[in-house]
Amino acid sequence: MTVIYNRVALIGLGLIASSMYWAIKRAGLANEVVGFARSEETRQTAREIGLCDRICDTAVAAVAGADLVVLCVPVGVMGAVTAEIAPALKPGTTVSDVGSVKREVISAVTPYLPKGVHFVPAHPLAGTEHSGPRSGFAELFDNRWCLIVPVEGSDETACENVEKLWQGMGSLTERMDADHHDRVLAVTSHVPHLIAYTMVGVADDLRRVTDSEVVKYSAAGFRDFTRIAASDPTMWRDVFLSNKDATLEILGRFTEELFALQRAIRTDDGAHLHDYFTRTRAIRRGIIEAGQDTSAPDFGRGGSK
């Protein structure tokens, strides 16, 4: 793979940023990767494990001279971070992000970008329940989608280079409109996370009156809920507050479906339940056929880090 950027700056050093560094180095996509994290402890950890070619003590220092700056921070602070680094961005720099909400991020970031700096939002659909600089690994993005969400007037060359970077890191890429992105992700990620958080919260309440049996006898379905519900709380708080409209719309639809299933159970309507479960089972087969998971009993996660 050829070098796409001379210098890449990663702002924030959690799971996604650390995985980006290892994937960039694996494929030789940049000559230098510079990193910054707000926490001194995180910066020290990054230095200890050799994460990034250079760790800076300020965001401004990290972006100086960078050809690509990637915002790997919670969506709720992306605007403030952009305002902080804007004066240090050189003309022609591309700014991107990895946030799972797009319309709100675009609204927050765009006003602070200097003229001549290109903004190409992106969202890798990959992750684990782990966070922090030690959690990253180069294979995280392999055969996973990264959605590229150009803004109005986005420079085509800048968009193509961001796409090439993600493809070089192993991702499949597709371009998508911001509002459509937020609605799709509300269905495929945001509301499922909210449901998982809720179910684990209910189990926690029950655990207090069942002498921990809910945890002791957890079956595969509940264990998978807990994996999702272990995700970074700051990130997910910001996601729900930033994608409020789409989340509430899909949550309303989910509630309607849930009421219909409640009615079917109450009225012994086995035919409705069987037809519903048959239809949803086909969705699972489609995900496996698309190469986005395996049919293994461990949901394909046995070898993940």
C-alpha positions, 0 to 999 in steps of 0.5 A: 500500500502506498503512503496516503498522508505524510503526517496523521494526527489522532486526537483522543487515544481510545479503542478506535484511535489506537486501532487506527494507529496499528492498522496504519502502520501495518499497511504503511499508509502514513510516514508519521502518526502523532497522538494526543489525549487529554489525560496525562495518564493516557498519554503516558500509557501510550508512550509506554506501549509505543502507541503513535510515533510521537505523543504530544502534550497538547492538541495544538502541538499534535495537529501542527503540520498534520495532513490529516487530523482525526477527531477520536473524542466523544461527539459531545466535545468535538466542537470544542476540540475543533475550536481549540485546534483550528488556529494550528491547522495548516491550509489544505489539511483534512479533518475527519472524525470517527463519531457514530452521529453525523448531523450533530457533529457536522453542525458542531465542527464546521463553524470552527474550521478555517477556510482551506481546511477540508472536513470529511466526516467518517464512521467506522462500524467496528468496536468492542466493549473495551476502551483505552489505548491498550484496547486497540489492535490492527485487525479491528477494521478488517472487512468492517464498513466505514461510512464516509459522510461528505459535507456540502462542498467537500473536496473530492480529493480529500474524500477519496484520500479518506476513503483510501485510508480506511480501505488501506486499514481493511475497511469496506467503504460507502458514502452516505448522507448525514441524516440518512446515516443517523437514521440507519445507525439509530436502527442498527446500533443506537437503539440496540445499545439502549435496549441492552442497557435497559435489560442489564439494568432490569437484571441488576434490579432483579439480582438484588432480590434473587441472590445474584442468580441473574448473574450466576446463571446468565445465558448467552442472550443476556451475556451478549447484552452485558457485552454491549452494555459494557461500552464506554458510558461517556460516548454513549451518553453523547450519542443518544443526546446528539442523535435524539430525534432518530433514536426516539423515532426508532424507539417508538417503533420498537415500543409498538412492536413490543406491545404487539408481541405482548398481545400475542403472548397474552392471547396465545397467538402462536402463529403470530410469534412463529411468523415474527421469529421466522422473519427476524431469523432471516435478518440474522442469516443476511448478516452472516451471508454479508460477511459481517459475523459468523454462525459460530455459537460464540458469535465469532468473538472467541478470538477477539481481543 
